[in-house]
Amino acid sequence: RELRERPRSPGTAIPRPYPRTIELFATTGDAFVRVGSAPRLEGSGAQCLAVADGTVYVGCRGQGLKRSADGGETFEDLPLPESDVFSVAISPADGAVYAGTEPSRLFRSRDGGDSWEELVALQEIPSRPHWRFPPRPWTSHVRWIAPSPHDPDLLLVGIELGGLMRSEDGGASFSDHRPGAARDVHCLAWHPAIPGHAYEAGGDGAAWSRDGGRSWEPAEPGRERRYAWALAVDPADPDRWFVSAAPGPFRAHGADPSDSAIYRWDGAGPWWLIAGPFDSHVYALATGPRGGLFAGRGDGTLLASRDGGESWTELEERIDGVTALVAR
């Protein structure tokens, strides 16, 4: 077992495996998986997903955006004008669906995906001509979209690689990269219960905000692996959050062991290493009901913790890979 943990306090109980009533949804880079069921959308380039009330949206590289109204059993194509979809999100505040693409364009649907409008203000950001994704420097993509769960007009958008953009008028306008945030954005999140608390994992570090994303404070002490990728937030504690990180992009995504690990931030920090290092990069983290924390690695291994990462269970289910993970 590749897991390494901080020493336990005497008498700490070993948690049981996660309750089977919790559903895990994942994309593998090739297909969509409802964990425990057969893969769907095989060969689609499935890259990202969002789930709400039984409806599943899956963004694919090369095959656009798909929608399922039956929890992932069957899918239909949606009329998005770009075929490479790198991010999709559902607003908890008003149900709007957002999709981000390569090249960097942002779309919104207010009817569940039947029709779309482009939020063209993203193209008017002053830094737009300088956005570059290093493996394909002629382009960039919208890597993450985070609608606020408390304000339908508040929206964070991460560009890989270009910065963290913010709108407070529903996408009618955007401010440019926010001070203190990482510029190579990989993942963004809001706290579900505490308004104004937001979190970021990026290739050039991790950061968090307590003023609705206006300003950001880097969170670096204690994490020797700087290349942060996935993140998850403790829904019961706005000061506790988790990131995965590797020494750099070539270790994370290359053929050699990734040396990837999972860290936890408690209050003022520093980061605690709570799992790893792993040979395969941790591409996804997710929190679920009843305090569950889940991790998905590039080799398809799924991990679960019920005590904030103090101990982990490797799930029996293994899939082809993990690029995104949702627990419900």
CORVEN-V136594 format. One record per residue. RES is the residue in three letters. SS is DSSP state (H for helix, E for strand, C for the rest). OMEGA is omega in radians with two decimals (999 if undefined). D_CENTER is the distance of its C-alpha to the mean C-alpha in whole Angstrom. Layout:
res->(RES;RES)
ss->(SS;SS)
omega->(OMEGA;OMEGA)
d_center->(D_CENTER;D_CENTER)
This chain:
res->(ARG;GLU;LEU;ARG;GLU;ARG;PRO;ARG;SER;PRO;GLY;THR;ALA;ILE;PRO;ARG;PRO;TYR;PRO;ARG;THR;ILE;GLU;LEU;PHE;ALA;THR;THR;GLY;ASP;ALA;PHE;VAL;ARG;VAL;GLY;SER;ALA;PRO;ARG;LEU;GLU;GLY;SER;GLY;ALA;GLN;CYS;LEU;ALA;VAL;ALA;ASP;GLY;THR;VAL;TYR;VAL;GLY;CYS;ARG;GLY;GLN;GLY;LEU;LYS;ARG;SER;ALA;ASP;GLY;GLY;GLU;THR;PHE;GLU;ASP;LEU;PRO;LEU;PRO;GLU;SER;ASP;VAL;PHE;SER;VAL;ALA;ILE;SER;PRO;ALA;ASP;GLY;ALA;VAL;TYR;ALA;GLY;THR;GLU;PRO;SER;ARG;LEU;PHE;ARG;SER;ARG;ASP;GLY;GLY;ASP;SER;TRP;GLU;GLU;LEU;VAL;ALA;LEU;GLN;GLU;ILE;PRO;SER;ARG;PRO;HIS;TRP;ARG;PHE;PRO;PRO;ARG;PRO;TRP;THR;SER;HIS;VAL;ARG;TRP;ILE;ALA;PRO;SER;PRO;HIS;ASP;PRO;ASP;LEU;LEU;LEU;VAL;GLY;ILE;GLU;LEU;GLY;GLY;LEU;MET;ARG;SER;GLU;ASP;GLY;GLY;ALA;SER;PHE;SER;ASP;HIS;ARG;PRO;GLY;ALA;ALA;ARG;ASP;VAL;HIS;CYS;LEU;ALA;TRP;HIS;PRO;ALA;ILE;PRO;GLY;HIS;ALA;TYR;GLU;ALA;GLY;GLY;ASP;GLY;ALA;ALA;TRP;SER;ARG;ASP;GLY;GLY;ARG;SER;TRP;GLU;PRO;ALA;GLU;PRO;GLY;ARG;GLU;ARG;ARG;TYR;ALA;TRP;ALA;LEU;ALA;VAL;ASP;PRO;ALA;ASP;PRO;ASP;ARG;TRP;PHE;VAL;SER;ALA;ALA;PRO;GLY;PRO;PHE;ARG;ALA;HIS;GLY;ALA;ASP;PRO;SER;ASP;SER;ALA;ILE;TYR;ARG;TRP;ASP;GLY;ALA;GLY;PRO;TRP;TRP;LEU;ILE;ALA;GLY;PRO;PHE;ASP;SER;HIS;VAL;TYR;ALA;LEU;ALA;THR;GLY;PRO;ARG;GLY;GLY;LEU;PHE;ALA;GLY;ARG;GLY;ASP;GLY;THR;LEU;LEU;ALA;SER;ARG;ASP;GLY;GLY;GLU;SER;TRP;THR;GLU;LEU;GLU;GLU;ARG;ILE;ASP;GLY;VAL;THR;ALA;LEU;VAL;ALA;ARG)
ss->(C;C;C;C;C;C;C;C;C;C;C;C;C;C;C;C;C;C;C;C;C;C;C;E;E;E;E;C;C;C;C;E;E;E;C;C;C;C;C;E;C;C;C;C;C;E;E;E;E;E;E;E;C;C;E;E;E;E;E;E;E;C;C;E;E;E;E;E;C;C;C;C;C;C;C;E;E;C;C;C;C;C;C;E;E;E;E;E;E;E;C;C;C;C;C;C;E;E;E;E;E;E;C;C;E;E;E;E;E;C;C;C;C;C;C;C;E;E;C;H;H;H;H;H;C;H;H;H;H;H;C;C;E;C;C;E;C;C;C;C;E;E;E;E;E;E;E;C;C;C;C;C;C;C;E;E;E;E;E;E;C;C;E;E;E;E;E;C;C;C;C;C;C;C;E;C;C;C;C;C;C;C;C;C;E;E;E;E;E;E;C;C;C;C;C;C;C;E;E;E;E;E;C;C;E;E;E;E;E;C;C;C;C;C;C;C;E;E;C;C;C;C;C;C;C;C;E;E;E;E;E;E;E;C;C;C;C;C;C;E;E;E;E;E;E;E;C;C;H;H;H;H;H;C;C;C;C;C;C;E;E;E;E;E;E;E;C;C;C;C;E;E;E;E;E;E;E;E;C;C;C;E;E;E;E;E;E;C;H;H;H;C;E;E;E;E;E;C;C;C;E;E;E;E;E;C;C;C;C;C;C;C;E;E;E;E;E;E;C;C;C;C;C;E;E;E;E;C)
omega->(-3.02;-3.00;3.04;-3.04;2.97;3.14;3.13;2.95;3.13;3.08;3.11;-3.07;2.99;-3.08;3.06;3.05;-3.04;-3.13;-3.10;3.06;3.08;3.12;3.06;3.08;-3.09;2.85;-3.03;-2.96;3.12;-3.01;2.99;-3.14;2.84;-2.89;-3.04;3.13;-3.14;3.11;3.02;3.10;-3.14;-3.11;-3.06;-3.01;-3.09;-2.95;-3.02;-3.13;3.01;-3.05;3.04;3.02;3.07;3.09;-3.11;3.03;-3.14;3.07;-3.03;3.00;3.10;-3.10;2.97;-3.05;3.14;3.10;3.04;3.10;-3.10;3.04;3.08;3.10;3.13;-3.08;3.01;3.10;3.09;-3.01;3.08;-3.03;3.06;-3.07;-3.13;-3.06;-3.08;-3.11;3.07;-3.10;3.05;-3.12;3.05;-3.06;-3.08;3.08;3.11;3.12;3.14;3.06;3.11;-2.97;2.87;0.01;-2.98;3.03;-3.09;-3.09;3.11;3.05;3.09;3.12;3.05;3.10;3.13;3.10;-3.02;2.98;3.07;3.04;-2.96;3.12;3.09;-3.13;-3.07;3.12;-3.05;-3.10;-3.04;-3.11;-3.06;3.13;-3.11;3.00;-2.96;3.12;3.09;-2.94;3.09;-3.09;3.05;3.11;3.03;-3.03;-3.11;3.08;-3.11;3.01;3.12;3.06;-3.04;-3.06;-3.08;-3.14;-3.06;-2.99;3.01;-3.12;-3.14;3.13;3.04;0.01;-3.13;3.08;-3.11;-3.09;-3.06;3.02;3.05;3.11;3.07;3.12;3.07;3.05;3.11;2.91;3.14;-3.04;-3.04;3.14;3.08;-3.12;3.00;-3.07;3.14;-2.96;3.06;-3.07;3.11;3.10;2.96;2.98;-3.04;-3.04;-3.06;-3.13;3.03;-3.13;-3.12;-2.97;-3.11;2.92;-3.10;-3.14;3.11;3.02;3.10;-3.11;3.06;-3.08;3.06;3.12;3.08;3.10;3.10;3.12;-3.04;3.12;3.10;3.09;-3.02;-2.99;3.05;-3.13;-3.10;3.06;-2.97;-3.02;-3.09;-3.07;-3.08;3.03;3.03;-3.06;3.06;-3.09;-3.13;-3.04;-3.09;3.13;3.13;3.10;-2.97;3.01;2.90;-3.09;3.08;-3.13;-3.13;-3.05;-3.12;3.05;-3.09;-2.95;-3.07;-3.08;-3.13;3.08;-2.97;-3.01;-3.11;-3.12;3.07;-3.11;3.06;3.09;3.12;3.07;-3.08;-3.11;0.12;3.04;3.02;3.01;-3.06;3.06;-3.14;0.10;-3.12;3.03;-3.10;-3.04;3.06;-3.06;-3.07;2.99;3.13;2.98;-3.11;3.13;3.07;3.00;-3.13;3.05;-3.05;3.12;3.08;-3.11;-3.10;3.11;3.10;3.09;3.09;-3.11;3.12;3.06;3.08;-3.13;3.07;3.09;3.10;3.08;-3.02;3.01;3.02;-3.06;-3.13;-3.13;3.06;-3.10;-3.01;-3.13;3.10;2.95;3.10;-3.04;3.06;3.09;-3.12;999)
d_center->(25;23;22;24;24;25;29;29;31;34;34;30;30;28;25;26;23;21;23;23;22;19;17;14;13;11;12;14;14;17;17;16;16;17;18;22;22;23;21;21;20;21;22;20;17;14;11;9;9;10;13;15;19;19;18;16;14;13;13;15;16;20;20;19;17;18;19;20;22;23;20;19;23;24;22;23;23;22;24;21;23;21;20;17;14;11;9;10;10;13;14;16;18;20;18;18;16;14;14;13;15;17;19;17;18;17;18;19;20;22;24;21;21;24;25;23;23;22;21;24;23;20;23;25;23;26;24;23;25;24;20;20;18;20;20;21;23;24;21;17;15;12;9;7;9;9;13;14;15;19;20;20;21;18;15;13;12;11;13;13;16;17;16;14;16;17;19;21;23;21;20;24;24;21;22;21;19;19;21;20;16;15;16;14;10;7;5;6;8;11;13;15;18;19;19;18;16;13;11;9;9;11;13;16;15;13;14;15;17;19;21;18;17;20;20;18;19;18;18;19;22;22;19;21;18;17;15;11;8;6;6;8;11;14;15;19;19;17;18;16;13;11;10;11;13;16;19;18;17;20;19;16;16;20;23;24;22;19;20;16;16;14;15;16;17;20;21;23;21;22;19;20;19;19;18;19;20;19;21;17;14;11;8;6;7;8;11;14;17;20;18;16;14;12;11;11;13;14;17;16;17;16;16;17;18;20;21;18;18;22;22;20;21;21;20;23;21;20;18;19;15;12;9;7;8;9;12;15)
